[in-house]
Amino acid sequence: MAEHPLHYRTVDMEEGDGAHVKRLFPVAGLRHVDPFVLFDEFFVDPEAGFPDHPHRGFEAITYLFSGGMHHRDNLGNDSIVHAGGAQVFTAGRGIIHSEAPAGTETAHGIQLWINMTKIHKDLPPAYQQVNAEQFPVQDLPVGRVRTIVGPGSPIHLHTPVNYHDVALNHEGEFHVAVPAHHMGLIYAVSGRPEVSGEELSPGEALALAGGSMLTVYAEQPCRFICLNGQPHGEPIIQHGPFVD
């Protein structure tokens, strides 16, 4: 009998200065999914945000579904990304930055942290802004796929990663292939996608093993994240904003 993938649920919590997040990991029962260190779906009202704080030892992608985010850092970057865009930084040996909503709309999106190997953790910090129109979009018979990280995307990380934002507009299927030697997950943002007989509600995820070939089925419109990456196989030592 085929083994069902592991099913996880987010935990609601407050972060920064009044920001609300649905955290998939790190939480009790799921610390990391190597090479991924943190996965948050965030909701940041205009009066909330993340004041200046430090990071080191990983790379991060803040991807916006709606609203906008204003990034400032000690490298001199000062930029605003709107819905469909992303802010990307390599913390490396250390960066200090702040994030706050831009405009009057709640900023809603996904923040993902990707671990760096020991040999890369001392790299100099860097920042990249990617606007919505820069991401490749593939039209499907039943929806569309946006490639956040992968072929055609301007985002290049120090870890092999595939990251897709998938929307199905009506009843249909989407096929997911996880490369061998990768680990990954499917995360439901809206609607109720079904994977291998497991229905996901918003804020729930299924872990995917390397070499998996899966079909996502939906009876109604839905949106979900497909994510996989190559594990480093190194200890992940996280102390708040630092990953050593």
Secondary structure, DSSP 4 states (H G I P E B T S, - for coil): -PPPPPEEE-EEEEETBTEEEEEEESBTTB--BTTEEEEEEEEE-TT-BEEEEEEBSEEEEEEEEESEEEEEETTS-EEEEETT-EEEEE-TT-EEEEEEE-SSSPEEEEEEEEE--GGGTTSPPEEEEE-GGGS-EEEETTEEEEEEESTT-S---SS-EEEEEEEE-SSEEEEEEPPTT-EEEEEEEES--EETTEE--TTEEEEE-TT-EEEEEESS-EEEEEEEE----S---EETTEE-
